[in-house]
Amino acid sequence: MNIEQLKGIGPKSAQLLRKVGITTITDLLTYYPYKYLQINIKKLNDCLENETVYVEGEIGSVPKASFIRRNLNFLSFVCHIDGKNVNVRIFNRAFLKPNLTLGKHIVLVGKYTPIKNTFIASDIKFNVVNNTIEAKYHLISGLKESLLVKAIKSALELNYNLPDYVPKEFNDAYALIGKNAAIKYIHEPHSMTEIKQAKLKLIYEELFDYTFKINALKIKNRQANGLKKVFDTEKVSDFLSDLPFKLTEDQNQTINEILADEKGASRMNRLVLGDVGSGKTIVALAGILANYLSGYQTAFMAPTEILAKQHYESIKNYFTNQGLNIALLTGNMTKKEKEQLYEALKTQKIDLVIGTHALINDQVKFAKLGLVIIDEQHLFGVKQRNALQEKGAIGPDVLYLSATPIPRSYALCLYGDLDLSMIKTKPQMRKEIMTLVKKETEIKDVLLKMLAEIKGGHQVFVVSPLIDENEEGNLNSVLKLKEKLNLAFKEQVPIEIIHGKMKQAEKDQIMQDFLAQKIKILISTTVIEVGIDIPNATMMIIFNAERFGLAALHQLRGRVGRSDLQSYCYLISNTDNDRLKVMEASTDGFYIAEKDFEQRGQGDLFGVKQSGDISFKIANIRQDSKILLQASKDSEKFLMEHKYLEDKHYQEILKEIDFLD
């Protein structure tokens, strides 16, 4: 049923709803709230300081709008609350002024400070019913919550029947409520118990459906015919023995797994999950050499031009004496250069091509593609990855690399369709990065340390969560930090900034200058989080570190300590934060990932929702990890016992992924 068939939803409203992915009644009913507010109106004398509360009163003065700067304004007025005249201030709600007339009854949401007799409001509500639960939804510009709530209410009144995708045996085993009851409770709950019941049902259903697909793909991949490669293992061993460093136990184990995959009759579909700086690229080299010795070509895809160029230069050096013809393909090449490269790939004059998503261009054709390597695989969507894999006449072996460590149990659920190799141990030449949490009042100590590193011929990364100044005046933007550091070092140290809004050519030039040591301090947003390798950088300073997740902090810290030089990471934060103490205590990415799971609440798992792979409507990998693991076991049992033959929905899924004949 189309959304426009709902009473009160005209073309304009339907257009707004389409912008958040709502086109049908099912879309609307499965557009779930992201949080709930328990409305409990308090008396002013019962309000605790710094507690967010609801209070009700009447407007006692005409609100005055003050405009501080662009995108920052506030309303101030007096409100009669429980016999007191209280000064009220609310930010960025100047548009409410016409509705706030003298004597009007309102409910304020915010914090009351008795000493100053001031109420700092975060919201102003009208027509509120006390002791109820209010569902809150993600909105976009122009889409009002009132429209969304009204539409959902109309849809619920239709008693629309949504299919229940949880098999009966698991509904019964866990005493899950029915699907339609869950939909009703999730949008219009009367108690926290109803919310819990609804969430358990809908989260389990979503994760069961997802893990069923993963488990089915795992079986399909293991049955897929591959290129059974024949190569001299001794030649690969000799190459590895000649490397100027000793491989770790984890690297050797992973290499053995890759070589066994390449010799096998089934197609390799392996994910190498390694901590930052653990040496994943070296492992990939063994696979590339074995593929070359078997007479096949390799395509190596990296997420950025900077990273692709770095891989090209380093891999070329490693393979100096191996006879491979290696090429680089990026979007910045001229048309003539690209055409020459395309021709060389078609005639197998190139054995290894390294590039960005330019590799998936329709004009890129291979004579004998035998291996696809995808670096930082979570940054590419499924379609991009598949487009590259499909360039082989017979499905090539595929090797994914990721420097985003996550606990093994979750990795097996999230990437269960792949065989998994984990590299935890780091090369012996690498020294542990010394990590310290500092307050901004201690910044002088950090500046002196920076100066000492620069005088020692080394370089420094400085990271901020923002590009421009923010209305939260206590946050440091990259622009503000450049001003401060130029002042501190009397403009005697070359400092530059880099961020995601810059043009690619500009970012590339800055990184090249930093690599060439023309820039001593690079101030950046998280654009430098993944992949870039600057061996001479020995210090990472992260301002407002409390704004970052542990996984992001660990990735950023991994930009230093990439040589045998002692490196340092300073986390600047004015808040006492237990999460940051984890960073001080350990440089083990897998341990940090476990702690991240334990400590963090609602949020995306290392950005997986942006990866093009996973987009959950209600499930959250961190919060719902136990449900994920159980759903994975249950869906595997359901699949292996062939119970899907009794279920039309799951039969359709299997047809989609060509699992059935």
C-alpha positions as CSV (number, residue, x, y, z in Angstrom):
1,M,0.0,0.0,0.0
2,N,1.4,3.4,-1.1
3,I,2.0,6.0,1.6
4,E,-0.2,8.6,-0.3
5,Q,-3.2,6.4,0.3
6,L,-3.0,7.3,4.0
7,K,-5.5,9.9,5.2
8,G,-3.8,13.3,5.5
9,I,-0.7,12.4,3.4
10,G,-0.6,14.6,0.3
11,P,2.0,14.9,-2.4
12,K,4.3,17.3,-0.3
13,S,4.2,15.1,2.8
14,A,4.8,12.0,0.7
15,Q,7.8,13.7,-0.9
16,L,9.3,14.5,2.5
17,L,8.7,10.9,3.7
18,R,10.4,9.5,0.6
19,K,13.5,11.4,1.5
20,V,13.9,9.2,4.6
21,G,13.1,6.0,2.6
22,I,9.4,5.8,3.4
23,T,7.3,5.0,0.3
24,T,4.9,2.3,1.6
25,I,2.9,1.5,4.8
26,T,5.5,-1.2,5.6
27,D,8.3,1.4,5.3
28,L,6.4,3.7,7.6
29,L,5.7,1.0,10.3
30,T,9.3,-0.2,10.2
31,Y,10.7,3.4,10.6
32,Y,11.5,2.8,14.2
33,P,12.1,5.3,17.0
34,Y,15.7,5.8,18.0
35,K,14.9,6.7,21.7
36,Y,12.0,7.2,24.1
37,L,11.3,10.0,26.6
38,Q,9.4,9.3,29.8
39,I,7.3,12.3,30.4
40,N,7.2,12.9,34.2
41,I,6.5,16.5,35.0
42,K,8.3,17.6,38.2
43,K,7.8,20.3,40.7
44,L,10.6,22.9,40.6
45,N,11.7,22.1,44.2
46,D,12.2,18.5,43.3
47,C,14.6,19.2,40.4
48,L,18.2,18.2,40.9
49,E,21.0,20.3,39.5
50,N,22.2,19.0,36.0
51,E,19.2,16.7,35.8
52,T,17.1,16.9,32.6
53,V,13.5,17.4,33.7
54,Y,10.0,18.3,32.5
55,V,8.4,21.3,34.2
56,E,5.2,23.1,33.3
57,G,4.3,26.8,33.6
58,E,2.9,29.9,31.9
59,I,4.8,32.4,29.8
60,G,5.3,35.6,31.9
61,S,7.1,37.9,29.5
62,V,7.4,38.5,25.8
63,P,10.3,36.3,24.6
64,K,13.3,38.2,23.3
65,A,15.4,36.7,20.4
66,S,19.1,37.3,20.4
67,F,21.3,36.5,17.4
68,I,25.0,35.7,18.4
69,R,26.2,34.7,15.0
70,R,25.1,32.8,12.0
71,N,23.4,29.5,13.1
72,L,23.4,30.5,16.7
73,N,20.6,32.3,18.4
74,F,18.6,32.1,21.7
75,L,15.2,33.1,23.1
76,S,15.0,34.4,26.7
77,F,11.8,35.0,28.7
78,V,10.3,34.7,32.1
79,C,8.1,31.7,32.9
80,H,5.8,31.3,36.0
81,I,6.6,27.9,37.4
82,D,5.2,26.6,40.7
83,G,4.7,30.2,42.0
84,K,8.2,31.4,40.9
85,N,9.3,33.7,38.1
86,V,12.0,31.7,36.4
87,N,14.4,33.0,33.7
88,V,14.3,30.7,30.7
89,R,16.8,30.5,27.9
90,I,16.6,28.2,24.9
91,F,19.1,28.1,22.0
92,N,18.3,28.0,18.3
93,R,14.6,28.2,18.7
94,A,14.0,31.7,17.5
95,F,11.3,30.4,15.1
96,L,9.1,29.5,18.1
97,K,8.7,33.2,19.2
98,P,5.3,33.7,17.4
99,N,3.9,30.7,19.3
100,L,5.2,31.8,22.7
101,T,2.5,34.4,23.7
102,L,1.9,35.8,27.2
103,G,0.0,33.5,29.5
104,K,0.4,30.4,27.3
105,H,0.7,27.1,29.0
106,I,3.9,25.2,28.1
107,V,6.1,22.4,29.2
108,L,9.8,23.0,29.4
109,V,12.4,20.2,28.9
110,G,15.9,21.0,30.3
111,K,18.0,21.8,33.4
112,Y,17.2,24.1,36.3
113,T,19.9,25.9,38.3
114,P,18.3,27.1,41.6
115,I,21.2,29.5,42.6
116,K,20.7,31.5,39.4
117,N,17.0,30.7,39.2
118,T,17.6,29.9,35.5
119,F,16.1,27.1,33.3
120,I,18.2,26.2,30.3
121,A,15.7,24.5,28.0
122,S,16.5,22.0,25.3
123,D,12.9,21.9,24.1
124,I,9.5,23.5,24.6
125,K,6.4,21.4,24.3
126,F,2.6,22.1,24.0
127,N,-0.3,19.9,24.9
128,V,1.8,17.3,26.8
129,V,0.1,14.4,28.7
130,N,1.9,13.6,31.9
131,N,3.2,10.1,32.8
132,T,3.4,8.9,29.2
133,I,6.2,7.7,26.9
134,E,7.1,9.6,23.8
135,A,8.8,8.0,20.9
136,K,11.5,10.1,19.1
137,Y,12.4,9.6,15.5
138,H,15.3,10.7,13.2
139,L,14.1,13.7,11.1
140,I,15.5,15.7,8.2
141,S,15.1,19.3,7.3
142,G,11.4,20.0,6.5
143,L,10.1,16.8,8.0
144,K,8.3,17.6,11.3
145,E,7.9,15.0,14.0
146,S,4.2,15.8,14.2
147,L,3.7,14.7,10.5
148,L,5.6,11.5,11.1
149,V,3.7,10.6,14.3
150,K,0.4,11.4,12.7
151,A,1.2,9.2,9.7
152,I,2.3,6.3,11.9
153,K,-0.9,6.6,14.0
154,S,-3.0,6.4,10.9
155,A,-1.1,3.4,9.6
156,L,-1.5,1.6,13.0
157,E,-5.3,2.2,12.9
158,L,-5.5,0.3,9.6
159,N,-4.5,-2.9,11.6
160,Y,-2.1,-3.6,8.7
161,N,-0.8,-7.1,8.9
162,L,3.1,-7.4,8.6
163,P,4.6,-10.8,8.0
164,D,6.5,-12.4,10.9
165,Y,9.8,-13.7,9.6
166,V,10.9,-15.5,12.9
167,P,10.3,-19.3,12.5
168,K,7.7,-20.7,14.9
169,E,10.2,-22.8,16.8
170,F,12.3,-19.8,17.8
171,N,9.2,-17.6,18.5
172,D,8.2,-20.3,21.0
173,A,11.7,-21.0,22.4
174,Y,12.2,-17.4,23.4
175,A,8.5,-16.5,24.1
176,L,8.6,-13.7,21.5
177,I,5.5,-11.6,21.0
178,G,3.7,-11.4,17.7
179,K,5.0,-9.1,14.9
180,N,2.0,-6.8,14.8
181,A,2.0,-6.5,18.6
182,A,5.7,-5.6,18.5
183,I,5.0,-2.9,15.8
184,K,2.2,-1.4,18.0
185,Y,4.4,-1.4,21.1
186,I,7.5,0.0,19.4
187,H,5.6,3.1,18.3
188,E,2.9,3.6,21.0
189,P,4.2,2.0,24.2
190,H,2.4,2.3,27.5
191,S,5.3,0.9,29.5
192,M,9.0,0.2,29.4
193,T,8.1,-3.5,29.5
194,E,6.2,-3.2,26.2
195,I,9.3,-1.5,24.6
196,K,11.6,-4.3,25.8
197,Q,9.2,-7.0,24.4
198,A,8.9,-5.2,21.1
199,K,12.7,-4.6,20.7
200,L,13.6,-8.2,21.5
201,K,11.2,-9.4,18.9
202,L,12.2,-7.0,16.1
203,I,15.9,-7.1,16.8
204,Y,16.0,-10.9,16.8
205,E,13.9,-11.0,13.6
206,E,16.3,-8.6,11.8
207,L,19.4,-10.4,13.0
208,F,18.0,-13.9,12.2
209,D,17.2,-12.7,8.7
210,Y,20.7,-11.2,8.3
211,T,22.7,-14.1,9.7
212,F,20.6,-16.6,7.6
213,K,21.9,-14.8,4.5
214,I,25.4,-14.8,5.8
215,N,25.3,-18.5,6.7
216,A,23.8,-19.3,3.3
217,L,26.5,-17.3,1.5
218,K,29.1,-19.2,3.5
219,I,27.9,-22.5,2.1
220,K,27.5,-21.1,-1.4
221,N,31.1,-19.7,-1.4
222,R,32.5,-23.1,-0.2
223,Q,30.7,-24.8,-3.1
224,A,31.9,-22.3,-5.7
225,N,34.4,-23.5,-8.2
226,G,37.7,-21.7,-8.2
227,L,41.0,-21.6,-10.1
228,K,43.1,-24.5,-8.9
229,K,46.5,-22.9,-9.1
230,V,49.8,-24.7,-9.5
231,F,52.9,-22.9,-8.3
232,D,56.3,-23.7,-6.7
233,T,55.9,-23.1,-3.0
234,E,59.7,-23.0,-2.5
235,K,59.9,-19.8,-4.7
236,V,57.3,-18.1,-2.4
237,S,59.3,-19.3,0.7
238,D,62.6,-18.0,-0.8
239,F,61.0,-14.6,-1.4
240,L,59.7,-14.5,2.2
241,S,63.1,-15.6,3.6
242,D,64.8,-12.8,1.7
243,L,62.7,-10.1,3.3
244,P,64.8,-7.7,5.6
245,F,62.7,-8.7,8.6
246,K,61.3,-11.8,10.3
247,L,57.6,-12.5,9.8
248,T,55.5,-13.0,12.9
249,E,53.8,-16.3,13.8
250,D,50.4,-14.8,12.8
251,Q,51.7,-13.6,9.4
252,N,53.2,-17.1,8.7
253,Q,49.9,-18.8,9.7
254,T,47.9,-16.4,7.5
255,I,50.2,-16.9,4.5
256,N,49.8,-20.7,4.8
257,E,46.0,-20.3,4.8
258,I,46.2,-18.1,1.7
259,L,48.5,-20.5,-0.2
260,A,46.3,-23.5,0.7
261,D,43.2,-21.6,-0.6
262,E,44.9,-20.8,-3.9
263,K,45.9,-24.4,-4.4
264,G,42.4,-25.6,-3.5
265,A,39.6,-26.3,-6.0
266,S,37.1,-23.9,-4.3
267,R,37.4,-20.2,-4.8
268,M,39.2,-18.3,-2.0
269,N,37.0,-15.8,-0.2
270,R,39.2,-14.8,2.8
271,L,39.2,-11.8,5.1
272,V,42.5,-10.9,6.8
273,L,41.7,-8.9,9.9
274,G,44.7,-7.3,11.3
275,D,45.6,-4.6,13.9
276,V,47.1,-1.4,12.6
277,G,50.7,-1.9,11.7
278,S,50.5,-5.7,11.9
279,G,51.9,-6.2,8.4
280,K,48.8,-7.3,6.3
281,T,50.4,-6.1,3.0
282,I,53.3,-8.5,3.4
283,V,50.8,-11.3,3.7
284,A,49.1,-10.2,0.6
285,L,52.4,-10.2,-1.3
286,A,52.7,-14.0,-0.8
287,G,49.3,-14.4,-2.4
288,I,50.2,-12.1,-5.3
289,L,53.5,-14.0,-6.0
290,A,51.7,-17.4,-5.9
291,N,49.1,-16.1,-8.3
292,Y,51.8,-14.8,-10.7
293,L,53.7,-18.0,-10.6
294,S,50.5,-19.8,-11.6
295,G,50.2,-17.6,-14.7
296,Y,47.4,-15.3,-13.5
297,Q,47.0,-11.5,-13.0
298,T,46.2,-9.7,-9.8
299,A,44.0,-6.6,-9.2
300,F,44.7,-4.7,-5.9
301,M,42.0,-2.1,-5.0
302,A,42.7,0.6,-2.3
303,P,40.1,3.1,-1.0
304,T,42.1,6.3,-1.8
305,E,44.7,7.5,-4.4
306,I,47.2,8.3,-1.6
307,L,47.0,4.7,-0.3
308,A,47.0,3.2,-3.9
309,K,50.2,5.1,-4.7
310,Q,51.8,4.0,-1.4
311,H,51.0,0.4,-2.1
312,Y,52.4,0.8,-5.6
313,E,55.7,2.2,-4.5
314,S,56.3,-0.3,-1.6
315,I,55.1,-3.4,-3.5
316,K,57.3,-2.5,-6.5
317,N,60.3,-2.4,-4.2
318,Y,59.5,-5.8,-2.6
319,F,59.1,-7.4,-6.1
320,T,62.3,-5.9,-7.7
321,N,63.7,-9.3,-8.5
322,Q,60.6,-11.3,-9.1
323,G,59.8,-10.3,-12.7
324,L,56.3,-9.0,-12.2
325,N,55.1,-6.1,-14.4
326,I,53.3,-3.7,-12.0
327,A,51.1,-0.8,-13.0
328,L,49.2,1.9,-11.1
329,L,45.7,3.0,-12.2
330,T,44.1,6.1,-10.8
331,G,41.4,8.6,-11.8
332,N,44.0,11.3,-12.4
333,M,45.7,9.6,-15.3
334,T,45.3,11.0,-18.8
335,K,43.0,9.3,-21.3
336,K,46.0,8.1,-23.3
337,E,47.8,6.6,-20.2
338,K,44.6,4.8,-19.3
339,E,44.0,3.4,-22.8
340,Q,47.6,2.1,-22.9
341,L,47.1,0.4,-19.5
342,Y,43.8,-1.1,-20.5
343,E,45.5,-2.6,-23.6
344,A,48.4,-4.0,-21.5
345,L,45.9,-5.7,-19.1
346,K,44.0,-7.3,-22.0
347,T,47.2,-8.7,-23.4
348,Q,48.6,-9.8,-20.0
349,K,51.6,-7.5,-20.3
350,I,50.7,-6.4,-16.7
351,D,50.8,-9.0,-13.9
352,L,49.6,-6.7,-11.1
353,V,47.6,-3.6,-11.3
354,I,47.1,-1.4,-8.2
355,G,44.4,1.2,-8.1
356,T,41.3,2.9,-6.6
357,H,37.7,2.3,-7.6
358,A,38.9,3.2,-11.2
359,L,39.6,-0.5,-11.4
360,I,35.9,-1.3,-11.7
361,N,35.5,0.8,-14.9
362,D,33.9,-1.2,-17.7
363,Q,37.0,-0.6,-19.9
364,V,39.2,-2.4,-17.5
365,K,39.4,-6.0,-18.8
366,F,41.9,-8.7,-17.9
367,A,43.4,-11.5,-19.9
368,K,43.6,-13.9,-16.9
369,L,42.4,-12.4,-13.6
370,G,43.2,-14.9,-10.9
371,L,43.3,-12.8,-7.7
372,V,41.4,-9.7,-6.4
373,I,42.7,-8.0,-3.3
374,I,40.6,-5.3,-1.6
375,D,42.2,-3.2,1.0
376,E,40.1,-1.7,3.8
377,Q,37.2,-3.7,2.4
378,H,34.6,-2.0,4.7
379,L,35.1,1.3,2.8
380,F,33.8,-0.2,-0.4
381,G,30.2,-1.1,-1.1
382,V,29.2,-4.7,-2.1
383,K,28.5,-3.6,-5.7
384,Q,31.9,-2.1,-6.1
385,R,33.6,-5.2,-4.7
386,N,31.5,-7.5,-6.9
387,A,32.1,-5.5,-10.0
388,L,35.9,-6.1,-9.7
389,Q,35.5,-9.8,-8.9
390,E,33.3,-10.3,-12.0
391,K,36.1,-9.3,-14.3
392,G,37.5,-12.8,-14.2
393,A,36.2,-15.5,-16.7
394,I,36.1,-17.9,-13.8
395,G,35.6,-16.4,-10.4
396,P,39.0,-15.2,-9.2
397,D,40.2,-15.8,-5.6
398,V,39.4,-12.9,-3.4
399,L,41.4,-11.6,-0.4
400,Y,40.0,-8.8,1.8
401,L,42.2,-6.8,4.1
402,S,41.0,-4.8,7.0
403,A,42.7,-2.8,9.8
404,T,39.6,-2.6,11.8
405,P,40.0,-5.1,14.6
406,I,36.8,-6.5,16.1
407,P,36.3,-9.4,18.4
408,R,36.4,-12.8,16.7
409,S,32.9,-13.8,17.7
410,Y,31.4,-10.7,16.1
411,A,33.6,-11.0,13.1
412,L,32.3,-14.5,12.4
413,C,28.8,-13.2,12.5
414,L,29.4,-10.0,10.5
415,Y,31.7,-11.6,7.9
416,G,30.6,-15.2,8.4
417,D,30.4,-15.8,4.6
418,L,34.2,-15.3,4.5
419,D,37.0,-17.5,5.8
420,L,38.8,-15.5,8.6
421,S,42.5,-15.0,9.3
422,M,43.6,-12.8,12.2
423,I,46.9,-11.0,12.7
424,K,47.3,-9.8,16.2
425,T,51.1,-9.8,16.8
426,K,53.1,-6.9,15.4
427,P,56.5,-6.9,13.7
428,Q,59.4,-7.0,16.3
429,M,60.9,-3.8,14.9
430,R,57.9,-1.8,16.0
431,K,58.1,-0.1,19.3
432,E,55.0,0.4,21.5
433,I,53.4,3.8,21.1
434,M,53.5,5.7,24.4
435,T,50.0,7.1,25.0
436,L,49.1,9.8,27.5
437,V,45.9,11.7,28.3
438,K,46.4,15.4,28.9
439,K,44.1,18.3,29.8
440,E,44.3,21.5,27.7
441,T,45.7,23.2,30.8
442,E,48.8,21.0,30.3
443,I,49.2,21.9,26.6
444,K,52.5,23.6,27.3
445,D,54.1,20.2,28.1
446,V,52.7,18.8,24.8
447,L,54.0,21.7,22.8
448,L,57.5,21.3,24.2
449,K,57.4,17.6,23.3
450,M,56.2,18.5,19.8
451,L,59.1,20.9,19.4
452,A,61.6,18.3,20.6
453,E,60.3,15.8,18.0
454,I,60.5,18.4,15.2
455,K,64.0,19.5,16.2
456,G,64.9,15.7,16.1
457,G,63.9,15.7,12.4
458,H,60.5,14.1,12.9
459,Q,56.9,15.1,12.1
460,V,53.6,15.5,13.9
461,F,49.9,14.7,13.2
462,V,47.3,16.9,15.0
463,V,43.7,15.8,14.8
464,S,40.5,17.7,15.4
465,P,36.9,16.5,15.2
466,L,35.9,19.7,13.3
467,I,36.8,21.7,10.2
468,D,35.3,25.1,11.2
469,E,34.3,26.7,14.4
470,N,31.3,25.1,16.1
471,E,28.6,26.6,18.2
472,E,30.0,24.5,21.0
473,G,32.8,27.0,21.7
474,N,34.9,24.5,23.7
475,L,35.8,22.4,20.6
476,N,38.9,23.0,18.6
477,S,38.6,23.1,14.8
478,V,41.5,22.5,12.4
479,L,41.4,26.2,11.5
480,K,41.5,27.3,15.1
481,L,44.3,24.8,15.9
482,K,46.4,26.1,13.0
483,E,46.1,29.7,14.4
484,K,47.1,28.5,17.9
485,L,50.1,26.4,16.8
486,N,51.4,29.1,14.5
487,L,51.2,31.5,17.4
488,A,52.9,29.0,19.8
489,F,55.8,28.2,17.3
490,K,56.0,31.9,16.1
491,E,55.3,30.7,12.5
492,Q,58.8,29.1,12.4
493,V,57.4,25.6,11.8
494,P,55.7,24.6,8.5
495,I,52.1,23.7,9.3
496,E,49.3,22.7,7.0
497,I,45.7,21.5,7.3
498,I,43.8,18.7,5.5
499,H,40.2,17.7,5.6
500,G,37.5,15.9,3.7
501,K,35.9,19.0,2.0
502,M,39.1,19.7,0.1
503,K,39.5,18.7,-3.6
504,Q,41.3,15.3,-4.1
505,A,44.2,17.0,-5.9
506,E,44.7,19.4,-3.1
507,K,44.7,16.6,-0.5
508,D,47.1,14.5,-2.5
509,Q,49.5,17.5,-2.8
510,I,49.5,18.1,0.9
511,M,50.1,14.5,1.7
512,Q,53.0,14.4,-0.9
513,D,54.5,17.4,0.8
514,F,54.1,15.8,4.2
515,L,55.7,12.6,3.0
516,A,58.6,14.7,1.5
517,Q,59.0,16.4,5.0
518,K,58.2,19.9,3.6
519,I,55.4,20.0,6.2
520,K,56.3,19.4,9.8
521,I,52.9,19.5,11.5
522,L,49.8,18.3,9.6
523,I,46.5,19.3,11.2
524,S,43.6,17.1,10.1
525,T,40.1,15.7,10.6
526,T,39.7,12.0,10.6
527,V,40.4,12.0,6.9
528,I,43.9,10.5,7.8
529,E,42.3,7.7,9.9
530,V,42.9,4.9,7.4
531,G,46.0,3.7,5.5
532,I,48.5,6.4,5.0
533,D,52.0,5.6,5.9
534,I,54.4,8.3,7.0
535,P,57.4,6.5,8.7
536,N,58.9,9.8,9.9
537,A,55.8,10.8,11.8
538,T,56.4,10.1,15.5
539,M,53.7,12.0,17.3
540,M,49.9,12.0,17.2
541,I,48.0,14.7,19.1
542,I,44.2,14.3,19.2
543,F,42.2,17.2,20.5
544,N,38.7,16.7,22.1
545,A,39.6,13.0,22.2
546,E,36.4,12.3,24.2
547,R,34.5,12.9,21.0
548,F,35.9,9.9,19.3
549,G,35.2,6.2,19.8
550,L,38.0,3.9,20.9
551,A,38.2,2.2,17.5
552,A,38.6,5.6,15.8
553,L,41.2,6.7,18.4
554,H,43.1,3.4,17.8
555,Q,43.1,3.9,14.0
556,L,44.3,7.4,14.4
557,R,47.1,6.4,16.8
558,G,48.1,3.8,14.2
559,R,49.2,6.6,11.8
560,V,52.4,6.9,13.9
561,G,54.8,4.2,15.1
562,R,55.2,2.9,11.6
563,S,59.0,2.6,11.8
564,D,61.6,1.7,14.4
565,L,61.4,5.2,15.9
566,Q,59.8,5.7,19.3
567,S,56.4,7.3,18.9
568,Y,53.9,9.1,21.1
569,C,50.2,9.7,21.2
570,Y,48.6,12.5,23.3
571,L,44.9,12.5,23.9
572,I,43.8,16.0,24.8
573,S,40.5,16.1,26.8
574,N,39.1,18.2,29.6
575,T,36.7,15.5,30.8
576,D,37.6,12.5,33.0
577,N,36.9,9.6,30.7
578,D,37.4,5.9,31.5
579,R,37.5,5.1,27.8
580,L,40.6,7.2,27.3
581,K,42.3,5.3,30.1
582,V,41.9,2.1,28.0
583,M,44.0,3.8,25.3
584,E,46.7,4.7,27.8
585,A,46.8,1.1,29.1
586,S,46.9,-0.8,25.8
587,T,48.0,-0.7,22.1
588,D,46.3,-4.0,21.3
589,G,43.5,-3.2,18.8
590,F,41.6,-6.4,19.6
591,Y,41.6,-5.7,23.3
592,I,40.5,-2.1,22.6
593,A,37.7,-3.4,20.3
594,E,36.4,-5.6,23.2
595,K,36.4,-2.6,25.5
596,D,34.7,-0.5,22.9
597,F,31.9,-3.1,22.7
598,E,31.6,-3.1,26.5
599,Q,31.6,0.6,27.0
600,R,29.8,2.2,24.0
601,G,26.1,2.4,23.7
602,Q,24.1,3.2,20.6
603,G,26.2,3.8,17.6
604,D,27.5,2.2,14.4
605,L,30.1,-0.5,14.6
606,F,33.3,1.2,13.2
607,G,31.1,2.8,10.6
608,V,29.6,-0.4,9.3
609,K,26.3,1.3,8.5
610,Q,28.1,3.5,6.0
611,S,30.0,0.6,4.4
612,G,27.3,-0.5,2.0
613,D,27.3,-3.9,3.6
614,I,25.0,-3.7,6.6
615,S,22.1,-1.4,7.3
616,F,20.0,-2.4,10.3
617,K,16.8,-0.6,11.1
618,I,16.6,-1.5,14.8
619,A,19.5,-3.8,15.7
620,N,22.7,-2.4,17.1
621,I,25.8,-4.7,16.9
622,R,27.3,-3.5,20.2
623,Q,24.1,-3.4,22.3
624,D,22.6,-6.5,20.7
625,S,25.7,-8.7,20.5
626,K,24.3,-11.6,22.5
627,I,21.2,-11.6,20.3
628,L,23.4,-11.5,17.2
629,L,25.4,-14.6,18.4
630,Q,22.3,-16.5,19.2
631,A,20.5,-15.6,16.0
632,S,23.5,-16.7,14.0
633,K,23.5,-20.2,15.8
634,D,19.7,-20.5,15.3
635,S,19.8,-19.5,11.6
636,E,22.6,-21.9,10.9
637,K,20.6,-24.7,12.5
638,F,17.5,-23.7,10.5
639,L,19.5,-23.8,7.3
640,M,21.4,-27.0,8.0
641,E,18.2,-28.9,9.0
642,H,16.6,-27.7,5.7
643,K,13.6,-26.2,7.6
644,Y,13.7,-23.3,5.2
645,L,11.9,-25.6,2.7
646,E,8.7,-24.9,4.8
647,D,9.2,-21.1,4.7
648,K,8.5,-19.1,1.6
649,H,10.4,-16.0,2.8
650,Y,13.7,-17.9,3.3
651,Q,13.3,-19.9,0.1
652,E,13.1,-16.6,-1.7
653,I,16.3,-15.4,0.0
654,L,18.1,-18.5,-1.1
655,K,16.9,-18.1,-4.7
656,E,18.2,-14.5,-4.7
657,I,21.7,-15.7,-3.8
658,D,21.6,-18.7,-6.2
659,F,21.9,-21.1,-3.3
660,L,19.3,-23.5,-4.7
661,D,19.6,-25.2,-8.1
